[in-house]
Amino acid sequence: MFVAVARAELHLPVARGLKDKRRVLKSLIDRLHRRLRVSIAETNYHDLHQRAELGIAFVHSQRPAAEQLLEKIHCMIDEQLEAQLVHWDVDCIEARS
């Protein structure tokens, strides 16, 4: 079993306030969760309206499949027009029982 964890730092140039930021993030978070069934949450920069950090995690039985899913997540975030991905950090850990 493999546990994959990713951290995505985003710049939101279109956000003029926290309402704009929340709208963009909610849309992205809902889309990622609905399409890929991963756990995702805003994890940092809560009070800054043009900066956000998302924490993403999931469990998979095979490492190549986990890495492929991480790539899909990266691409979906990168394709978001209202947010620019400025930092992407991933880790895939083998969990032994």
C-alpha positions in Angstrom: 0.0 0.0 0.0 1.3 3.5 -0.9 0.3 6.8 0.7 0.7 9.7 -1.6 0.8 13.3 -0.3 1.1 16.5 -2.3 1.4 20.1 -1.5 0.4 22.7 -4.1 1.1 26.4 -3.6 -1.0 28.6 -5.7 -1.0 32.3 -6.8 -4.5 33.6 -7.5 -4.0 36.9 -9.4 -7.7 37.4 -10.2 -8.7 37.3 -6.5 -9.6 40.8 -5.3 -10.6 39.5 -1.9 -11.2 36.4 0.2 -14.6 35.8 -1.4 -12.9 35.5 -4.8 -10.2 33.2 -3.4 -12.8 30.9 -1.7 -14.8 30.7 -5.0 -11.8 29.6 -7.0 -10.5 27.2 -4.4 -13.9 25.6 -3.7 -14.4 25.0 -7.4 -10.9 23.4 -7.7 -11.3 21.3 -4.6 -14.7 20.1 -5.5 -13.5 19.2 -9.1 -10.5 17.2 -7.8 -12.5 15.4 -5.2 -15.4 14.6 -7.5 -13.3 13.4 -10.4 -10.3 11.7 -8.7 -11.7 10.8 -5.2 -8.7 12.3 -3.3 -8.7 14.1 0.1 -7.9 17.7 -0.3 -8.0 20.8 1.9 -6.7 24.4 2.1 -3.8 24.1 4.5 -2.1 27.5 4.6 -2.4 31.2 3.8 -6.0 31.4 4.9 -6.0 35.2 5.3 -4.1 36.1 2.1 -6.4 36.6 -0.8 -3.9 35.9 -3.7 -2.0 33.0 -2.1 -3.2 29.5 -1.2 -1.8 26.1 -0.3 -3.6 22.9 -0.8 -2.8 19.6 0.8 -3.8 16.5 -1.1 -3.6 12.8 0.0 -4.8 9.4 -1.1 -3.9 5.7 -0.7 -3.3 3.3 -3.6 -2.2 -0.3 -3.8 0.5 0.2 -6.5 3.2 2.9 -6.7 3.0 3.4 -10.5 -0.7 4.0 -10.3 -0.2 6.4 -7.4 2.4 8.4 -9.3 0.1 8.5 -12.4 -2.7 9.9 -10.2 -0.4 12.5 -8.8 0.4 13.5 -12.4 -3.3 13.9 -13.2 -3.8 16.0 -10.1 -0.8 18.2 -11.1 -2.2 18.7 -14.6 -5.7 19.5 -13.4 -4.3 22.2 -11.0 -2.0 23.5 -13.7 -4.9 23.8 -16.1 -6.9 26.0 -13.6 -7.1 29.4 -15.4 -7.8 31.5 -12.2 -4.8 30.0 -10.3 -1.2 29.6 -11.1 0.7 26.7 -9.6 3.9 28.1 -8.1 5.2 25.2 -6.1 4.4 21.4 -6.3 5.9 19.0 -3.7 5.0 15.3 -3.6 5.9 12.2 -1.6 4.8 8.6 -2.1 5.5 6.5 1.0 5.2 2.7 1.2 3.1 1.7 4.2 3.9 -1.8 5.5 1.6 -3.7 7.7 
